[in-house]
Amino acid sequence: MLLSFLSLLRRQAGLIALLLGSALVYHHFFLSRAYVEFDYTTDHDTALQMAWAGTGEQFSRSCMAAAPLTINTTRAGFFLGSLSSMRSFRLNPMGKASGAVIFRRITVTQPGWKPLVFATQADFARFRAGNNVSSLSFIEGWGWTVSSETGNPDLYLDHFEPPPRDFVSLAKELGRFLLLALLLHTVLKGFAPLVPDFRYIPLLLFGVTLLAAVLAVKTNSGSHPDELVHETAAAYYEQHWLMPAAESPEIAATYSGYGVSRLNSREIAYFLIGKFSWLTESFQLPSFQRQRLFNVMLLACLVLLTVKSAAARLLLLPFLMTPQGWYLFGYCNSDAFALFITLLAAYQLAEPESLLNRLLAGQPAGWMTVVRLGLLAGLLLLIKKNFYIFIPFAGLFLLIEFAFRQRTFSRTALRPVAVAVGIGIAIISIRAGLDVHVNGWNKAAKIQQLKEEKAEHAYKPSTELAHKHPHLYMKERGVRLKELLGEKYRWGGHIIRSFYGVYGQMSVAASKSYFDLMICCGWLFLAFVCLTVLLRGGWSERLLLLNLICCGLALIGGGIWASWTKDFQPQGRYMLPVLPMLGLVLSRTAPLFQPLLLRSFFTLMFLLSLGSFLFIALTSPAL
């Protein structure tokens, strides 16, 4: 009997792992989050924030949600954490501008709990006035009016007790989950033929591409990190072919508050985005949406890559395990192009039948093969600088391959490889030559002068350190590295959190429990990879892992140094170059891994990522 049961468990292990992962995701996104809805009237467009805390805890950004309030709408809402852990609330009903907001009703709901409703004078009287509140009044049939003459008022609900449990609604949610489990079982049966060689990856990646396209057309212009400066930089190339002079009045709008224009960098992404937008003008879409669709198109190209190549599917595995990478392809930025080019370069190393690997093996190569590889080499040097770490990683990868994996380098490949490298160097040289033609040899001095002229006072080079933005030059200010990494500034915490899904202006994110689970899964997955390679791999696999660790640490170290000595910007997207590097290692070491464990880690992190993107990024009213 026991043996039969164990045999059944082995046969259904995939289904059990999928159901457990789905149960965790369902619990987090549907059972452990409350939803608050406001029925309101406001005399000006503003934004509402609510923060919550447990017993003895302080209010923090990780436990905060926000929504815009507009004159033309009467309802707004957002998700909170679980009611079971809340003991106090802070409500900020409006932003910096003075005015008034009238609340007719505030409703808080969560499966398994009775609804919590604030609608009467006695209900609203539970709130305590904090700072900048000019008046509080309640009129029957009209609502509760909060007025502020200075803006930024705050109200507090102390000694909060959760409402009674509602087991009927909990049973209803259980029924929904069982239906979901039945659907997943059916899907898993349908996916069974796709399990070998990870044939399901193209379908999942296609779904992610659709989600990125929805984000691109649904969200407002400029609602994503630095998007306005990306949009204006790309818009320049909708009408021009050459890079601009740094001081040209035509690009004045592209300068940010730092006094820096993206058009003064070497990145080619803005030229390509601008030309794509120019070519698609007949689609009758706003310029910012056409620019965003360029990145969606890049993601669609990766889907096609995974359809024909098993190595590409393994390469894209880490990308599908964090929604932050997906997010890049849903708005206008240059990081998405850099990640795309790096993944293409990694594919050339991972796929045995790629153009590069056929060339290195001495197989006949036409001139188009050499030109395409040369173009890729040139583009690798015309992307965002934090992705340059892939170049030494790729060089060491090839060195390990030829030294330890019995691969031979054909002498006949020397000439075409040299030509491809020459084409890459020529592309860089042409780009640099055109820049000198337009800007002269003193471009660096001009950029420094423009930074002084166009930057806000807190970012001007001439501003005294004491009056600069507090996040600039922290090392010079006497901030110790220990403080930067410790509880005071929490560089590592910010990086990891924003690596797993922070959206908008770094203010839209899932709850703390989501990040705790994702971070735990991420560390366990890395431990699984490292232990498997160390215990079951040979010297070549171990050296590949060492290469990944060293280049990953170099990337992290560069981020720490930049935040300490220049500008404190702990954003997880700067760590995304690790995804193609990790994918490349997985493509070479996949036979070493226990398949069920590998699929289980992937499934859980993909489902969590999917939940974050669907229920946070795509539903946030702030985007």
N, C-alpha and C positions, 0 to 999 in steps of 0.2 A: 504493500500500500504506500509506504513512504517512498520507495523507489519510483513508483508510478507518479507520485506527486512531484518528486524532484525532476523527473523526466518532463513532466508537463511544464514546470517552471522554466526549464532550459529551452523548451520549444517556444514558449510564449515570453521569453525574456525581453525581446524587443518591444512587445506590446506593453508589458509591465513597466519598463523604463519610460516609454512614451506617456503612459497614463500617470505615472508618478510626477514626471516633469510637467504635464498638463495640469495636474492637481495643484502643484506649487504655483504655477502661473495664474490659474483661475483663482486660487485663494488670495494671491497678492492683489490682482487687479480688480476683482469683483467682490470678495468677502472682507478684505482687510482695509478697505478704503471707504471713507464717508464722502458724500457729495453734498455740498451746500449750495442752495439756490436763493438768490436775492430778487425780490419783487420791489422795484425802486423807481424813483424819479430824481433826476439831477438837473441843476440849472447850468451845468457846463460839462464838457467832455473831460473825464478824469480817469483814474484807475483806483481800484479797490484792492487792498491786501488783507490777508488774514494769516496770522501765525498761531501756532499752538505749541504747548509744552506739557510734559508730564510732571509728576510730583517732584519738586526740588530741582527741576530743569529750568534753564534760561531759554528765552526765545532765540531762534537761530534761523539762518537762511535755508538750512536743510529742511526745516519744518515750516514752510511758508508757501502760500499760493496767491495768485493774483488774477484779476480779470479787468478789462476796460469797462467803464460805465460811460454811456453816451446819451445825449439828449434824445435821440431818435429811437432808443430801445428802452424796454422796461424790465428785462430779465437778464441776469448774468449768473454764472455759477462756475464752480471748479471742484476738483477732488481734494480731500484732506487725507490725513493719516487715519488710523483706526480710532474709533471713539473709546475703545477700551483703555488706551494709553494716554488719553487727554485729560488734563486737570485744569487747564486755563487757556484762554484765548486772548489774542490782541487783534483788534479790528481797526484798520486804517481806511476809513470810508472815502477818502479823496487824497489827491496828490498835493503838490506845492501851491497850487492856485487857491485863492479863497473862494468860498461859495457854500452851497448847502446841498445835502442829499437827503431824500425822504425814503425811508424803508417802510413799505406796507407789510411785508412778510419776509421772514428768513426761515428757511426750512432745511434741516440737516437730516439726511437719510443714509442708512447703511444696512445691508442685508443682515438679518439676525437681531436687529434692534428696532424698537418702536421709533417712529419719526419724531424728531425734536423740532417744535414749531415756536417761533417768536412772532406773535401777531397782536398781542394786547399790551396795554400800558404796563401791566405787572410783568409781562415777559421782558419787555425792553428795559424795565427798571433794574433788571439784574446786571446790566452793563454799568461799569464805573467809568466816569470821564477821566481821561489822562491829560496829556499835553495838548495845547493849541485848540481846545474845544471852546468855542464862544458861547454856544447855547445848545441845550437838549430840550425838546418839547414833544409832546404826544397829543394829537387831536384825533378823536374817535372818527373813524371813517376816512381819515386822511393819511395817518401814519405817524411814524417817529422821525422827527427832523433833527439832523445833526448839522450845525453851522460852525464855520471857522472863518475868522477874519485874516488869519495868517497862513492857512494851509497846513498840511501834514497833521491833522488831528488824530489822536488815537484813543481807543476805548478798550476796556478790559472786562473780561468775564472771569472772575476769580472763583475758586472752589467749585469748579464744574464737576457735576456728577453725570455719568452717562445715563441715557434713558433705559427703561426696562428692556429685557430681552424679548424678542418676538420669534418664537420657535416656528411659527407658521411660515414666515418669510424665509427662515433658514431651510426649512424642508423644501420650499419652492426652489431655492438655489441648488439644493442637492439634486432635485429632479432635473434641473437644467444641466448640471454637470454630468449626470448619468446619460442624458441625451448626447452631450458633447463627447463623452467617452465612447458611446456607441458609434457616433460619426467618425471618431478617430480610429476606432477598430476597423471600420469599413475602409477608410482612407489608407490605413496601414496595409490591409490586404491588397488594395489596388497598387500600392507602392512597392510591394514585395519584389516584383521583377526588376525594380529600379535600384534595389539595395546594392547589388554587386557593382563595383567600380564607381560608387557614389553617383549613379545616374540620376538621382533625384535633385542633385545640386542645381542643374540648369533650371528646373521648375521653380525651386525656391528663389533662385537669383532673379528669375523673370518676375516673380511676385514682388520681390523687393524693388525691382525697376518700376513696376506699376505704382507702388507706394511712393517712390521718389517723384514720379510724374504727378501724382495727386498733390504732393506737397508743393511742387513747383507751380502748379496752376491755382492752388487753393489759398496759399498764404500771401500776406501783404508784402509789397515792395519794401525792402529795407528792414524786414523784421528778423533778419538773421545776422550772425556776427560779421560786422564790418561790410555788410552787403552793399551799402550805398556807395562806398568808395570803389568796390569791385565793379558795380554797375556803371559808374561814370567812367572808369578806366576802359571798360569794354566798349562803352558807347562811343568813345573817341575813334576807335578803329572801325566803327560802322561807316565812317565817312572818310577815313584816311588809310594810307598804305604804309607810310613811314612813321617811325617813332617821332614824338614831338620834341621840340626844344624844351628843356626843363622850365624855362621862364615864360613859355608861350601862354598868352591870355586864354587860349582855347582850352587849356587843361586846368585852369584855376579852380574849377569845381571839383577836381579829382584830389585835391590836397586835403588831408585829414587834419584833425586837431593837433596831431603830432608835427604838422608841417611837412608831411611826406606824401608823395604821390606814387601809386603802384606803377604808373607808367615810366617811372625812372628806374625800375628794376629790369633785370635781364629776362624775366619770365615772358614766355611766348603765349601763355594761355589767354591773355587779354586780346591779343591780335586774332587768335582763332575764334574766341567767343564772339568778338565784334563782327568778324566776317560771316560767321554762322548766322548771327542775328540779321545781318544785311541781306544774306541770301534767302532768309525765310520771312522777309517783310510781307510777302503776299499772303501769309497765313492770317493777317489781320489780328495778331495778338499784340499786347503791350510789349514794349522793348524788353522790360525786365523778365517777362515770361519766356521770350525767345532766347534770351541769354541763359536762363536756367535750363531750357531744354537741350542746350549743348551738352551739359553734364549728364542729363538723363540719357542722351544718345550714347555717350561714352560707356555708361553702365550697360546699355543694351548690347554694345559691342562685346563686353565681357561675357554676357549670356551666350552669344554665338561661339565664343572661344570655348566655353565649358561644354557645349553640345558635342564638339568633335574630339575633345581631349580629356582623358582621365586625369592626366597630370594637372591640367588647368582646374579641374574640380577640387583636387586636394589643395591647390594653390589658393583658391578662393574660400576655403573652409574657414580660416580665421576671420576673414572679412565678414562672413555671415554670422559671426558670433558676437558682434557688437553693433548697435544701431548708430554709433557715431560715424562710422564709415559710410553707412547708407545716407545719413543726413547730408554729408558733403555733396552728394549728387543731386540734391533736391533744391539747391539755390545757387546763385551766382558767386563763384569763388575760384581761386586758382589752385587750391589744395586738391580738388577732385581730379583735375588734369594731371597733377604731379603723381597722385596715387595711381591713376590709370596708366601712365607711362612706366612707372616703376613695376606695376603688375605685368605689363607687356614684356619688360626686360626680364622679369623673373620667369615668365613663361618660356622665353627663349632658352633659359637655363634648365627649366624643369622638364619640358617636353622632349623626349628622345628624338622625335622627328621634326623638331623646329628648324628654322633656317640656320640658326647659329650652330646647333649641334650637328646638323648634316655637313655644314661647312668645315667644322673642326675635325670631323671624321674623315675628311678628304673626299667627300662625294662631290660630283661636278656641280658647280654653282653658276647660274647665269648672272648677267650684269644687274638684273633687277633685284636679285637676292642681296647682292653686295650693297646696292643703293638703299634698299629698305633697312638693312642693318646699320648702314652709316647714318641714315636719317634718325633711327632710334637712338643711336649713340649721341648724335647732336642734341636731340630733344632732352636726353637725360641731364644735360648741362644747362638747359633753359627752363628748368622747373624750380619750384620753391626750394630754398637752400637746405631745409631740414631733411629733405629726401636725398641729399647727396650722400648720406651715410650708406645708402644702398650700393654705391659704386665700390668702396673697399670691401664690403660684404660679398659682392658678386665676384670680385677678383680673387678673394681668398677661397670662395666656393669652388671656382674653377681650379685653383691650385690644389685643393684637397681632392677634387675629383680625379685629376690626372696623376696625383702622387699616390693615392691609396685605393682607387677603385678600378685599377687596371684599364683605364681609358688611355688611348694613345692619341697623341696630337700629330696629325698628318702634316708633313712638310709642305705638301701642295696647298695647305690652307694658309700658309704664311702670306702669300701675295694678296689674296682676296681679303683676309683679315686686315692687313695693312691698308688696303684701299678703303675698306669700310671705316676704319679709324680716321683715315685722312679725310673722308667725306664728313665725318662728325666734326673734326677740327675745322674744316672749311666752313661749315654752317655757323659754328661759334665765331669764326674770324669775320665772316660776312656780317653777322649781327653786330659785332664790336666795331667793324669798320663803318657801318651805317650810323652807328651811335656817335662815333667821332666826327663823321661828316656833318651831322645835325647839331651836335652839342659841343664840338671841339674837344681839346685835350683837358680842359679845366672843368669838366662836368662835376667832379666831386666838390670843388670849391663853390660852384653855382648852387648845387643842392644844399650845401651847408648854409649859404646865404639865404636861400629860399626858406629853409627851415626856420631861420631867425625871423623872416618877414611874415610867414604864413601860420606858424604854430601859435596855439593858444599860449597865454603867458606862462602857465605851469609847465609847458613843454619846450619853451624857447631855450636854446643853448646858453644865452646870456643871463638867464634868470638864476639868481643865487640858489644854491642847493636847498637852503631852508625854505624857499618859496616855490620850489618845484613840486610836482605831484609826489605824494609820499611813497608811491610805488616805484619811483625812478631812483636808480643808483643806490640801492639799499646797502650795498657793501660800503660805499663812501660815507653813508650816514651812521655807520657803526653797528649795523645789524649783523649779528653773528650768523654763520651758516647753520649752526644748531637751532637758532631761533627761526630761520627761514623754513627749516624742515620740521620743526617742532610744532607744539600746539598753538603758538602765537600766530604763525602765518600758514601752517599746514599746506606747504607746497605739494607734498605727496598726496594728501587727501584730495586736494582740488584736481590734480592731474588724473588720478584714478577715477574719481567721480565723473569728470567730463570726458573720460575715455569710453565710458559705458552709457552715455546718453544724456547730455545736457543740451538744450535747444534754445532758440531765440537769442536774446542778448545775455546768454549765460544765466538765465533766470527761470527757464522752464525745465522742470525735471520731475522724475518720479519720486516716490517716497524713500525714506531712509532704508526701509526694509528691502526694497528692490535693489538698491546699491549694495547693501550688505550681502544679499544673496548672489548678485552678479560677481562681486569682488571675491567672495568665497569660492564660487565655481571657477573663476578665472585662475586663482592661485592653485586650486586643486588640479585644474587642467594642466597648468604649467608643470606642477610637480609630477603629474602622470607622464607627461612628455619626457621630462628630464630623467626620471627613474627608469622608464622603459628603454630609452636610448642608452643610458649608462649600463644597465644590467643585461640588455639583450642585443645591443648593437656592437659593431666592431669599431676599430680605431677611426675609420673614415666617418662613421655616423657620429661618434663622440666628438671628433674635431669639428664637424658641421655644427653640432650643438654649441660647442665652445665659441665658434665664430659668431653664432646668433647671440649668445650671452654677452660677448665682448662688444659687438656692435650695438646691441640694445643698451648696454650700460653706457656706452659712449654717447648715444642719443639722449639718454636720461641725464648724463653729466652735462652735456651741452645745454639742455633745457634749464638745469639748476643754475649753471654759470650765467646764462643770459638773464634769468630772473633776478639773480643776486647782483650782478654788475651793471645791468642795463634797465630793463623794465620787467617788473613782476607780473608775468602773464602765464599762470599755470593752467594751460588749456590742453586737454587730452588730445586734441586733433594734431598737436605738434609731435605726438608719439605714434601716430598712425603709420609711419614708415616701417614699424616693426611687423605689420601685418603681412606684407609680401615676403619679408625675410622668414617669418615663422611658417608661412605657407610653403616656401621653397624647401625648408627643412622637413616639413611633413611629407612633401611629395617624394622625398628621397628615403624617408624612414618609415613610411606607412606600413610595410609588411611586418614591422616589429610590434605594432600595437595590437592589443586585444580588441577585435572589431566592435564587440558590443559596448565596451567601455568608451571607445572613441566616439561611437555613434550616440551614446547616452549623454556624454559631455556636450557634444555638438547640439543635440536635440534640445536639451534643457536651456542652453545659452541662446540658441536661436529663438525658442519660444518666448523667453524673457525679453529678448531684443525686439521681437515682433510685438509683444504687448506694450513695451515702452513706446515704440514708434506709432502704433495704432492709437493707443489710448492717452498718450501724452503729447507727442509731436503733432499728430493730425487733428487732435481735438482741442488743443489749447487755444483759448480766445485771444491770447497775447500774440499769436502768430498770424 
